[in-house]
Amino acid sequence: MVNRDLAGAGKKLARHALQIQAIVMTLLVIISAWAMSVEVAKSAAIGALISILPNAIFALFAFRYSGASKNELVVRSFSQGAKLRLVLAVILFVVAFKFLHAIPEAVFAAFAVTTVSYWLAMFRQQKR
């Protein structure tokens, strides 16, 4: 029962951080559309999604298993999730620039802001 509580707490933490990222993305897109242009807002949305989607995939892998008896599975799944997160981010950046013709500055700025919001949300929740 304790193992499920640990995995559940991790899932709750990751879910909260992803929700914060989604809120930040929404605000970035609205502000970009209002202050700049729809094209900048689209590029900001793309950059934010490049941060959010790999983090969501990582969270699925990281909290798939729990418990001391599944220690090896936990470590393997965590490692696979981290690798997949990196590969997915690279692929999404390639798609953004090669096929979607996104504005690089907006993509990278939104990616950075949403990534930092994820870290801050995780750090803040962990302190509680």
C-alpha positions as CSV (number, residue, x, y, z in Angstrom):
1,M,0.0,0.0,0.0
2,V,2.9,2.4,0.7
3,N,4.3,1.7,-2.7
4,R,1.1,2.8,-4.4
5,D,1.1,5.9,-2.3
6,L,4.6,6.7,-3.5
7,A,3.7,6.2,-7.1
8,G,0.4,8.0,-6.6
9,A,2.3,11.0,-5.1
10,G,4.7,11.1,-8.0
11,K,1.8,10.9,-10.5
12,K,0.0,13.7,-8.7
13,L,3.2,15.8,-8.7
14,A,3.7,15.3,-12.4
15,R,0.1,15.9,-13.2
16,H,0.2,19.2,-11.3
17,A,3.4,20.3,-13.1
18,L,1.9,19.5,-16.5
19,Q,-1.3,21.5,-15.6
20,I,0.9,24.4,-14.7
21,Q,2.7,24.1,-18.1
22,A,-0.7,24.1,-19.8
23,I,-1.8,27.2,-18.0
24,V,1.5,28.9,-18.9
25,M,1.2,27.9,-22.5
26,T,-2.4,29.3,-22.7
27,L,-1.2,32.6,-21.2
28,L,1.8,32.8,-23.6
29,V,-0.4,32.1,-26.6
30,I,-3.0,34.7,-25.6
31,I,-0.4,37.4,-24.8
32,S,1.5,36.6,-28.1
33,A,-1.6,36.9,-30.2
34,W,-2.6,40.1,-28.5
35,A,0.7,41.8,-28.3
36,M,2.3,40.5,-31.5
37,S,0.6,38.4,-34.1
38,V,-1.3,35.1,-34.7
39,E,1.8,33.7,-36.4
40,V,3.9,34.4,-33.3
41,A,1.2,32.9,-31.1
42,K,1.2,29.7,-33.2
43,S,4.9,29.5,-32.9
44,A,4.7,30.0,-29.1
45,A,2.1,27.2,-28.9
46,I,4.4,24.9,-30.9
47,G,7.3,25.7,-28.6
48,A,5.2,25.1,-25.5
49,L,4.0,21.8,-26.8
50,I,7.6,20.8,-27.5
51,S,8.1,21.1,-23.8
52,I,4.8,19.7,-22.6
53,L,4.5,16.5,-24.7
54,P,7.9,15.0,-23.9
55,N,7.4,15.8,-20.2
56,A,4.0,14.0,-20.3
57,I,5.6,10.9,-21.9
58,F,8.4,11.0,-19.4
59,A,5.9,11.1,-16.5
60,L,4.1,8.0,-17.9
61,F,7.3,6.1,-18.0
62,A,8.7,7.4,-14.7
63,F,5.6,6.4,-12.7
64,R,4.6,3.2,-14.5
65,Y,6.1,0.9,-11.8
66,S,6.7,1.3,-8.1
67,G,7.9,-0.8,-5.2
68,A,11.1,-2.3,-4.0
69,S,10.3,-5.6,-5.6
70,K,10.2,-3.8,-9.0
71,N,13.3,-1.8,-8.4
72,E,15.0,-2.8,-11.7
73,L,11.8,-2.1,-13.7
74,V,11.5,1.3,-12.1
75,V,15.1,2.2,-13.0
76,R,14.7,0.9,-16.6
77,S,11.4,2.6,-17.1
78,F,12.8,5.9,-15.8
79,S,15.8,5.7,-18.1
80,Q,13.6,4.8,-21.1
81,G,11.4,7.8,-20.3
82,A,14.3,10.2,-20.1
83,K,15.7,9.0,-23.4
84,L,12.4,9.1,-25.1
85,R,11.8,12.6,-23.8
86,L,15.0,13.8,-25.4
87,V,14.4,12.1,-28.7
88,L,10.8,13.3,-28.9
89,A,11.9,16.9,-28.2
90,V,14.5,16.8,-31.0
91,I,12.0,15.3,-33.4
92,L,9.4,17.9,-32.5
93,F,11.9,20.8,-33.0
94,V,12.8,19.4,-36.5
95,V,9.1,19.2,-37.4
96,A,8.5,22.7,-36.1
97,F,11.2,24.3,-38.2
98,K,11.2,22.1,-41.3
99,F,7.5,21.4,-41.8
100,L,5.6,24.0,-39.8
101,H,7.9,26.9,-40.5
102,A,7.6,28.3,-37.0
103,I,9.3,31.5,-35.9
104,P,12.5,30.3,-34.0
105,E,12.5,33.0,-31.4
106,A,8.9,32.4,-30.4
107,V,9.4,28.6,-30.3
108,F,12.5,28.8,-28.2
109,A,11.1,31.4,-25.8
110,A,7.9,29.5,-25.2
111,F,9.9,26.3,-24.8
112,A,12.1,27.9,-22.2
113,V,9.3,29.5,-20.3
114,T,7.2,26.3,-20.2
115,T,10.2,24.2,-19.3
116,V,11.1,26.5,-16.4
117,S,7.5,26.6,-15.3
118,Y,7.6,22.8,-15.1
119,W,10.7,22.8,-13.0
120,L,9.4,25.5,-10.7
121,A,6.1,23.7,-10.2
122,M,7.9,20.4,-9.4
123,F,10.2,22.3,-7.0
124,R,7.4,24.1,-5.3
125,Q,5.2,21.0,-4.9
126,Q,8.2,19.0,-3.6
127,K,8.7,21.6,-0.8
128,R,5.2,21.1,0.5
